[in-house]
């Protein structure tokens, strides 16, 4: 066992008391959210994704099943639509598909968290109590954020999943590391384990492991993973879990968001990039990768994912649809940020992850409208839906029978000429999500490799989830996923089928609208 550092004093740590009553801080946050929600524009506000009624949100936190309901907490700034002092917002669901907003769960109230309650995770203790372990954040110098932060890990508990009692600091930061956050906790045999992302003293991103018998007293166990690229200075939102491979063996999956990774070809194109490694691990050892670092999502608007284990053993992931470093036009509308839909994870035969929308999401959609098969001549465009701003679209492109250089779907096509394009690019051999025609918001494109299932069968299956302001594409059998904001203009939002530079055959095209 590595040296236990958790009981060492924190550098310049003030008394671990409250600077404000937590109930008062929560009430103030609720008023802030309500004021923003009252003036909110819903032109792009999601209908089936988790979002705050008002204000800014980022990372999903504390994903869990507790008290017969699914819970998704999230980072929340309740007083504006830009990033600010973090709170924990909260939504819950009976079915993973329909979410209701719950009261704000956590607000800064302790000295250790004076400048924000940052990301963390939730587990149900042996006594049936919900425990959330989260990062307490404060700036070393309140007048100068460039002096860096001091972050520690705290505990709060709840018997009903709504009201929380803070228990204070449980994992200290004795070395005074500038970045030390985002604990992910799980049960491993008789012990509780937690991985925490940190910036080492030499500015290298790494993931540390801690253990506990009671979620209150924690011991440092060592470094699980240290990033090989010296430019990657911090690994945010780590997650470590097992999945069964098709061969019956179990593999460990290590997820993290790499800060400082540079763009290379199609990879690492975002402001920060979230991905995963598959490999082997056991407590007391370092993680040994068996794959390259692969994107969890190839889209422009994805970051900070977290997973939970469902009661039936499924591994469910949700991520944050981030603005990717720049302003998002929804900030003018009283809100900013939403979570992805819940996704079921599995391992493919080649050791990579597959993601599919959680099966519960089927309850969102009404009867299927069959529109295929369809054949388009070279450079032909066909409107298949006049107005489908919120929908589930399933298309199977017959690659073997098509000669198009690019072919696919223009989504959210509005009267102002804007649209978001999901296509197969035969020259690049990639699935492209292109926003070149966006009239508002970020443009550019992202491109994921053609799924192995499409190469094997000659058919590319696309499942696309359209919400008012977003597009999520699941390609193949979930081998590749791309998520972006799509912010159409006023009026009908059409779906058009397009063939570029050759003919396109679509063997199946189905559109399902929201269930009434």
Number of C-alpha atoms within 10 A of each C-alpha: 8 12 9 13 16 18 14 12 12 16 13 9 15 10 9 12 11 15 13 14 12 18 15 12 16 21 13 16 24 17 13 17 24 18 18 21 18 11 12 19 15 15 14 20 24 19 16 20 18 28 28 32 20 28 28 26 31 26 27 32 32 28 26 24 22 19 15 9 14 18 25 25 27 30 28 36 28 33 22 21 23 19 16 17 21 26 26 31 29 28 21 24 16 14 14 20 20 17 20 13 16 16 15 25 21 28 30 26 22 24 19 28 28 20 21 26 27 30 30 31 27 27 24 19 14 8 7 13 16 23 24 26 30 28 25 29 27 22 20 18 12 13 8 9 11 10 12 15 18 27 29 27 26 24 23 18 21 17 16 12 21 17 14 19 14 16 13 21 23 18 26 22 23 16 14 17 17 20 24 28 29 30 33 28 27 20 15 11 7 8 13 18 22 28 25 25 27 27 21 19 13 8 16 19 26 25 30 21 25 23 22 17 13 11 20 15 14 22 21 18 21 19 20 22 20 21 15 10 13 13 15 20 22 27 29 30 29 29 27 22 16 15 19 13 18 13 9 8 8 14 18 21 22 24 26 26 24 28 17 19 20 17 13 8 7 12 16 20 18 21 19 21 29 26 21 23 24 26 18 17 19 10 13 13 14 17 22 16 17 14 13 12 15 18 22 26 25 30 27 26 25 27 32 28 26 24 25 22 15 14 10 6 9 15 19 22 22 24 26 25 27 27 24 18 10 10 14 21 16 22 18 12 20 26 31 29 29 26 26 27 23 23 23 19 19 21 20 17 10 10 17 20 22 20 22 23 22 18 13 13 16 13 13 16 16 15 11 14 12 12 15 15 15 14 18 20 17 18 16 16 17 15 14 16 17 14 17 23 25 22 21 23 22 20 23 22 26 21 21 13 15 22 19 24 20 25 33 27 25 25 26 32 28 22 14 13 12 22 27 27 27 28 24 27 18 16 9 14 16 17 29 25 28 20 24 14 16 22 17 14 16 20 14 11 19 21 23 23 16 21 20 16 16 18 14 9 11 15 20 25 23 25 22 24 20 24 23 23 21 25 27 25 27 22 27 23 18 23 23 27 24 25 25 28 27 27 28 28 20 10 12 16 23 19 25 19 24 24 26 20 14 16 20 29 23 24 19 16 22 17 21 19 18 16 11 6
